[in-house]
Amino acid sequence: MFDMSTSAHVLPQVAVMMTLHRGDRLDQFETALGSVEAQAGVAAVHVYLCCDGPLPVAHEDWLAANRDRFHCVIRNPRCLGLAESLNRLIDMLGEEPFVFRMDGDDVSHAGRFAAQIAYMNDHPTLGLVGCQVVDIDDDGTPLARRKYPVAQEDVVRSLTRVIPVLHPTFCMRRSILRDRKARYPAAYLTEDLAFLVRLSELGVQIGNCPQTLFSWRTGKGFYRRRTSVRRGLTEAKWYARAVYKQHGLISAGYVYPMLRLGLRMMPASLMRLVYQSSLRSRISRTQGPTEA
């Protein structure tokens, strides 16, 4: 079992795991990193960076000029993908009691770290916590509010149908990552779902705080990247695994992984309509995106 004890009276040091890829936009990465560095209510922010594969000259020059902004930098000799990059970073972590995720094109709102840590201190059985989210476009313009379940039973139930915690909003207790089984599985473009299912199988409780603390960039190509039979098959496997854990071998819940697979096979334009409709919310039994 995991040790969930932390002190609510001492400002903690926190770790932040980020990755840098040759396709990342440096202006967006700078914004993401700056939003992490500006967080208050913590003693120190240690940013752990994995460079996933060779980087262009512009990225190398930027990294050389900004090396002192990172607590630790490791490099993959070739592109290994997000799961392996994050697993390597987990193995490099120090003794920071809280570990945050941050993508290189999103924005953490002021007070995100302090609010999530406070929520975990108020709910000591939780091992991983996300938050509510605003979708933004490539220019940072708000598009919609994305609401995730807060009640523990809703989070657990949602894991068989939708991803109940947005991956870059993760705040984790360092203690849960000491278990070598608590690592990102190799799951094609589905690492976040697979990781949550894996943690659930290990007995880690997962939740969301009710505050909106994060802006998630859903710019050009967002829906096109989600149309993939391979991704759909991988996703269906992990949703089915979640259904099995909760309901056993015989359950009507297996229909939802099949519906998700069908969604991944739709054209991007049709998928966009489904994502933005109330149908997805009714299927998940959680509240989905609403207008910002």
SETILUM-197416 format. One line per field, with one value per residue (C-alpha): residue number from 1; x, y, z. Coordinates in nm, 4 decimals. Layout:
N
vexnu = c(NUM:...)
x = c(X:...)
y = c(Y:...)
z = c(Z:...)
***
This chain:
292
vexnu = c(1:2:3:4:5:6:7:8:9:10:11:12:13:14:15:16:17:18:19:20:21:22:23:24:25:26:27:28:29:30:31:32:33:34:35:36:37:38:39:40:41:42:43:44:45:46:47:48:49:50:51:52:53:54:55:56:57:58:59:60:61:62:63:64:65:66:67:68:69:70:71:72:73:74:75:76:77:78:79:80:81:82:83:84:85:86:87:88:89:90:91:92:93:94:95:96:97:98:99:100:101:102:103:104:105:106:107:108:109:110:111:112:113:114:115:116:117:118:119:120:121:122:123:124:125:126:127:128:129:130:131:132:133:134:135:136:137:138:139:140:141:142:143:144:145:146:147:148:149:150:151:152:153:154:155:156:157:158:159:160:161:162:163:164:165:166:167:168:169:170:171:172:173:174:175:176:177:178:179:180:181:182:183:184:185:186:187:188:189:190:191:192:193:194:195:196:197:198:199:200:201:202:203:204:205:206:207:208:209:210:211:212:213:214:215:216:217:218:219:220:221:222:223:224:225:226:227:228:229:230:231:232:233:234:235:236:237:238:239:240:241:242:243:244:245:246:247:248:249:250:251:252:253:254:255:256:257:258:259:260:261:262:263:264:265:266:267:268:269:270:271:272:273:274:275:276:277:278:279:280:281:282:283:284:285:286:287:288:289:290:291:292)
x = c(0.0000:0.1136:0.2081:-0.0280:0.0876:0.2074:0.2304:-0.0164:0.1836:0.5172:0.5539:0.6685:0.9141:0.7466:0.8699:0.7339:0.7840:0.8006:0.9189:1.0623:1.0268:1.1533:0.7978:0.7213:0.6767:0.9304:0.6995:0.4324:0.6914:0.8217:0.4676:0.4099:0.7391:0.6798:0.3386:0.5082:0.7837:0.5286:0.3506:0.3276:0.2606:0.5473:0.9028:1.0639:0.9687:1.2073:1.1472:1.2613:1.2947:1.3335:1.4386:1.2743:1.5098:1.7366:1.6347:1.6609:1.9308:1.6808:1.5649:1.9233:2.0147:1.7095:1.7869:2.1502:2.0401:1.7805:1.9550:1.9529:1.5722:1.5707:1.6539:1.7421:1.7713:1.7966:1.8037:1.6704:1.9125:1.6079:1.2376:1.1039:0.7606:0.5849:0.5428:0.9081:1.0207:0.8021:0.9118:1.2742:1.1901:1.0105:1.3285:1.5230:1.2947:1.4270:1.2367:0.9776:0.6498:0.4345:0.4931:0.3140:0.2739:0.2950:0.2790:0.4828:0.1901:-0.0525:-0.0820:-0.1014:-0.3115:-0.1753:-0.2289:-0.2677:0.0015:-0.1095:-0.4760:-0.4108:-0.1769:-0.4324:-0.6997:-0.4776:-0.4022:-0.7784:-0.8310:-0.5375:-0.6532:-0.6115:-0.2885:-0.3500:-0.5566:-0.6440:-0.8514:-1.1077:-0.9907:-1.0439:-0.9825:-0.7828:-0.6803:-0.3301:-0.3547:-0.4615:-0.8239:-1.0647:-1.2956:-1.4826:-1.4825:-1.4071:-1.5502:-1.4272:-1.5929:-1.5085:-1.6888:-1.4717:-1.7451:-1.7948:-1.4224:-1.4079:-1.7194:-1.5983:-1.2738:-1.4626:-1.6020:-1.3886:-1.0606:-1.1712:-0.8567:-0.6776:-0.3215:-0.1223:-0.3196:-0.1886:-0.0647:0.0709:0.2107:0.5738:0.4970:0.2769:0.5608:0.7959:0.6155:0.7930:0.4552:0.3341:0.4753:0.3300:0.2504:0.3525:0.0110:0.0015:-0.1222:-0.3178:-0.0554:-0.2725:-0.5656:-0.3364:-0.1556:-0.4821:-0.6077:-0.2759:-0.2908:-0.6506:-0.5452:-0.2747:-0.5336:-0.4449:-0.7441:-0.7862:-0.9779:-1.0228:-1.0429:-1.3368:-1.1366:-1.0512:-0.6712:-0.5486:-0.5724:-0.5471:-0.4469:-0.6731:-0.5428:-0.5055:-0.4979:-0.6414:-0.9205:-0.7196:-0.4629:-0.7437:-0.8558:-0.6544:-0.7576:-0.4408:-0.5099:-0.8729:-0.7793:-0.5267:-0.7767:-1.0519:-0.8186:-0.7513:-1.1142:-1.2094:-0.9462:-1.1081:-1.4503:-1.3124:-1.1635:-1.4908:-1.7513:-1.5828:-1.5985:-1.9735:-2.0913:-2.2829:-2.0054:-1.7958:-2.0178:-1.8450:-1.4944:-1.6538:-1.8263:-1.4929:-1.3336:-1.6036:-1.5365:-1.1672:-1.2611:-1.4737:-1.3512:-1.2018:-1.4890:-1.7514:-1.5470:-1.5385:-1.9193:-1.9453:-1.6872:-1.8701:-2.2187:-2.4078:-2.3951:-2.0444:-2.1475:-2.4500:-2.2396:-1.9797:-2.2371:-2.0152:-2.0384:-1.8412:-1.7228:-1.9417:-1.8961:-1.6296)
y = c(0.0000:0.3538:0.6122:0.9074:1.1166:1.4717:1.7838:2.0597:2.3122:2.3064:2.4429:2.1466:2.1181:1.9827:1.7990:1.8746:1.6271:1.7706:1.6434:1.8281:1.6927:1.8239:1.9061:2.1223:2.4964:2.6854:2.9834:2.7565:2.5627:2.8894:2.9843:2.6430:2.6521:3.0095:2.9161:2.6464:2.8739:3.1359:2.9010:3.0250:2.8374:2.5897:2.5987:2.5153:2.3889:2.1293:2.0799:1.7425:1.7453:1.4589:1.5484:1.2758:1.2165:1.4532:1.8204:2.0867:2.3520:2.6135:2.3843:2.3020:2.6698:2.7502:2.4644:2.5711:2.9266:2.8047:2.5057:2.6626:2.6621:2.2815:2.0725:1.7737:1.7165:1.3723:1.2774:0.9854:0.8926:0.8360:0.9143:0.6667:0.8219:0.9829:0.6739:0.5730:0.9354:0.9826:0.6516:0.7610:1.0869:0.9041:0.7069:1.0353:1.1985:1.3122:1.3325:1.5945:1.4847:1.5930:1.5273:1.7257:1.6687:1.9512:1.9400:2.1798:2.3577:2.4107:2.6660:2.6108:2.8830:3.0815:2.8834:2.5455:2.3676:2.5105:2.4281:2.0680:2.0093:2.1583:1.9300:1.6260:1.7304:1.7568:1.4146:1.2069:0.8807:1.0234:0.9375:1.1321:1.4452:1.6472:1.9635:2.1327:2.2682:2.5364:2.4431:2.7038:2.7352:2.7893:3.1616:3.0999:3.2017:3.0172:2.7765:2.5702:2.4605:2.0935:1.9563:1.6361:1.4299:1.5217:1.2617:0.9515:0.7121:0.9174:0.9121:0.5342:0.4741:0.7077:0.5148:0.2463:0.5017:0.8163:0.9404:1.0966:1.3052:1.5106:1.3826:1.7107:1.8116:1.5167:1.5888:1.2708:1.1780:1.0771:0.7753:0.6037:0.6164:0.4205:0.1064:-0.0104:-0.1222:0.2387:0.3231:0.4243:0.1168:0.1061:0.1952:0.3653:0.7254:0.6004:0.6296:0.8458:0.6027:0.3025:0.4713:0.5505:0.1941:0.0600:0.2809:0.1775:-0.1867:-0.1068:0.0408:0.4080:0.6387:0.9032:1.2299:1.5855:1.9112:2.1337:2.4445:2.5344:2.5523:2.4605:2.5647:2.2774:2.3606:2.1943:2.3647:2.2694:1.8935:1.8051:1.5838:1.4498:1.3094:1.1177:0.9244:0.6020:0.2367:0.1399:0.3957:0.2842:-0.0802:0.0053:0.2316:-0.0320:-0.2828:-0.0568:0.0467:-0.3221:-0.3867:-0.1198:-0.2777:-0.6181:-0.4814:-0.3193:-0.5632:-0.8908:-1.0924:-1.0622:-0.7023:-0.4746:-0.2239:-0.3761:-0.1973:0.1326:0.0278:-0.0786:0.2591:0.4311:0.2180:0.3267:0.6893:0.6536:0.5256:0.8319:1.1151:1.4009:1.6361:1.3914:1.3141:1.6854:1.7003:1.4037:1.5465:1.8786:1.7298:1.6285:1.2637:1.2160:1.3576:1.1280:0.8248:0.9093:1.0159:1.3128:1.6735:1.7442:2.0628:2.3702:2.7100:2.9224)
z = c(0.0000:-0.0666:0.1966:0.1430:0.4392:0.3689:0.5799:0.4977:0.7018:0.5156:0.1632:-0.0453:-0.3275:-0.6405:-0.9471:-1.2937:-1.5783:-1.9309:-2.2691:-2.5690:-2.9228:-3.2539:-3.3605:-3.0553:-3.1085:-2.9005:-2.8421:-2.6956:-2.4955:-2.3498:-2.2461:-2.0868:-1.8985:-1.7841:-1.6436:-1.4355:-1.3123:-1.2024:-0.9608:-0.6017:-0.2786:-0.3181:-0.1865:-0.5207:-0.8664:-1.0094:-1.3817:-1.5157:-1.8961:-2.1421:-2.4973:-2.7023:-2.9936:-3.1864:-3.1825:-3.4555:-3.4245:-3.3031:-3.0229:-2.9245:-2.9158:-2.7024:-2.4640:-2.4274:-2.3455:-2.0929:-1.9340:-1.5867:-1.5860:-1.5615:-1.2579:-1.4746:-1.8510:-2.0079:-2.3758:-2.5750:-2.8548:-3.0760:-3.0432:-2.7860:-2.7384:-2.4452:-2.2273:-2.2259:-2.1871:-1.8794:-1.7324:-1.7651:-1.5890:-1.3071:-1.2468:-1.2195:-0.9608:-0.6265:-0.2995:-0.4022:-0.2362:-0.5323:-0.9023:-1.1731:-1.5441:-1.7963:-2.1748:-2.3838:-2.5500:-2.2606:-1.9791:-1.6035:-1.4408:-1.1479:-0.8289:-1.0012:-0.7974:-0.4631:-0.5293:-0.6312:-0.3383:-0.0979:-0.2432:-0.1940:0.1630:0.2228:0.0623:0.1908:0.0287:-0.3219:-0.5018:-0.8230:-0.8824:-1.1921:-1.2312:-1.4530:-1.7881:-2.0505:-2.4149:-2.6097:-2.9740:-3.1140:-3.0360:-2.6760:-2.7340:-2.4974:-2.6803:-2.4197:-2.0589:-2.0107:-1.6873:-1.5287:-1.2530:-0.8940:-0.6827:-0.6406:-0.7555:-1.0739:-1.1500:-1.1079:-1.3186:-1.5951:-1.6397:-1.8321:-2.0810:-2.1035:-1.9611:-1.6295:-1.5675:-1.8321:-1.8565:-1.8391:-1.5268:-1.3241:-0.9720:-0.8154:-0.4806:-0.5145:-0.2961:-0.5567:-0.8109:-0.5859:-0.6961:-1.0144:-1.1502:-1.1444:-1.4853:-1.8208:-2.0331:-2.3969:-2.5426:-2.8820:-2.8315:-2.5289:-2.2559:-2.0311:-2.0253:-1.9811:-1.6919:-1.5115:-1.5591:-1.4322:-1.1219:-1.0587:-1.0700:-0.8144:-0.5778:-0.6284:-0.5817:-0.8521:-0.8378:-0.9673:-0.7783:-0.8764:-0.9750:-1.3353:-1.3257:-1.6739:-2.0390:-2.2869:-2.6424:-2.8995:-3.2105:-3.5747:-3.6322:-3.2897:-3.4263:-3.7183:-3.4727:-3.3030:-3.6103:-3.6098:-3.6170:-3.4315:-3.1636:-3.1466:-3.0979:-2.8261:-2.6528:-2.6693:-2.5058:-2.2066:-2.1642:-2.1724:-1.9069:-1.6876:-1.7431:-1.6452:-1.3215:-1.2191:-1.3529:-1.4409:-1.7602:-1.8249:-1.8478:-2.0815:-2.0146:-2.2940:-2.5462:-2.4640:-2.5760:-2.9059:-2.9404:-2.8781:-3.1485:-3.3914:-3.2979:-3.3853:-3.7308:-3.8141:-4.0378:-3.8358:-3.9252:-3.7955:-3.4842:-3.4068:-3.4128:-3.1771:-2.9350:-2.9193:-2.8857:-2.5742:-2.6879:-2.5522:-2.2153:-2.1943:-2.2798:-2.0166:-1.7557:-1.6797:-1.7868:-2.1000:-2.2683:-2.2430:-2.4020:-2.2388)
***
